[in-house]
Amino acid sequence: MAKSKLVKVNQKIAEKVVGGYKKIEDGAVGGFTKISDSFVDQFLTKDGESIEEAKARLAEEQKERQMKAMKKKERV
C-alpha cells in the first residue's frame, strides 16, 4: 500500500514537472520564432515577399552554398 501511494505522488510530481517544462519550452520557442520572423521581415525580405517565402529562399540559397563548398572540397 505504501508503494502505491509513493507511485501516485511521484506520478503527480512528474506530471507537474513535465507540464512546467513544456510551458517554458513553448515560451522560449515562441519568443525565438517571433524574433526570427521580425528579423527576416525587416532585413531579409525582398519587395513583396512574405516572411515564409523569404525563409524558403534563404534555405535554398544556403543549400546551394553548401553544395558548392562540398564540390570544392572534392576537387582539392
C-alpha positions as CSV (number, residue, x, y, z in Angstrom):
1,M,0.0,0.0,0.0
2,A,2.8,2.4,0.8
3,K,4.4,1.8,-2.6
4,S,1.2,2.7,-4.4
5,K,0.9,6.0,-2.6
6,L,4.6,6.8,-3.4
7,V,4.0,5.8,-7.0
8,K,0.9,8.1,-7.2
9,V,2.7,11.0,-5.6
10,N,5.8,10.6,-7.9
11,Q,3.5,10.4,-10.9
12,K,1.8,13.7,-9.9
13,I,5.2,15.3,-9.4
14,A,6.4,14.1,-12.8
15,E,3.3,15.5,-14.5
16,K,3.8,18.9,-12.8
17,V,7.5,19.0,-13.8
18,V,6.8,18.0,-17.4
19,G,4.0,20.5,-17.6
20,G,6.2,23.3,-16.3
21,Y,9.0,22.3,-18.8
22,K,6.6,22.3,-21.7
23,K,5.3,25.8,-20.8
24,I,8.9,27.1,-20.6
25,E,9.8,25.3,-23.9
26,D,6.8,26.7,-25.7
27,G,7.6,30.2,-24.4
28,A,11.2,30.0,-25.5
29,V,10.5,28.6,-28.9
30,G,7.6,31.1,-29.5
31,G,9.8,34.0,-28.5
32,F,12.6,32.9,-30.8
33,T,10.2,32.4,-33.7
34,K,8.8,36.0,-33.2
35,I,12.3,37.4,-33.1
36,S,13.4,35.4,-36.1
37,D,10.3,36.4,-38.1
38,S,10.8,40.0,-37.2
39,F,14.5,40.0,-38.3
40,V,13.7,38.2,-41.6
41,D,10.8,40.6,-42.3
42,Q,12.9,43.7,-41.5
43,F,16.2,42.8,-43.1
44,L,16.0,39.8,-45.5
45,T,12.7,40.1,-47.4
46,K,12.7,41.4,-50.9
47,D,9.9,43.6,-52.4
48,G,6.5,41.9,-52.0
49,E,7.9,38.8,-50.5
50,S,6.3,37.2,-47.4
51,I,8.3,36.0,-44.4
52,E,7.7,32.4,-45.3
53,E,8.9,32.9,-48.9
54,A,12.0,34.7,-47.7
55,K,12.8,31.9,-45.3
56,A,12.4,29.3,-48.1
57,R,14.5,31.4,-50.5
58,L,17.3,31.7,-47.8
59,A,17.2,28.0,-47.1
60,E,17.6,27.2,-50.8
61,E,20.5,29.7,-51.1
62,Q,22.2,28.1,-48.1
63,K,21.7,24.6,-49.6
64,E,23.3,25.8,-52.9
65,R,26.3,27.3,-50.9
66,Q,26.8,24.0,-49.1
67,M,26.7,22.1,-52.3
68,K,29.3,24.4,-53.9
69,A,31.5,24.0,-50.8
70,M,31.3,20.2,-50.9
71,K,32.2,20.2,-54.6
72,K,35.1,22.5,-54.0
73,K,36.4,20.2,-51.2
74,E,36.1,17.2,-53.5
75,R,38.3,18.8,-56.2
76,V,41.0,19.6,-53.7
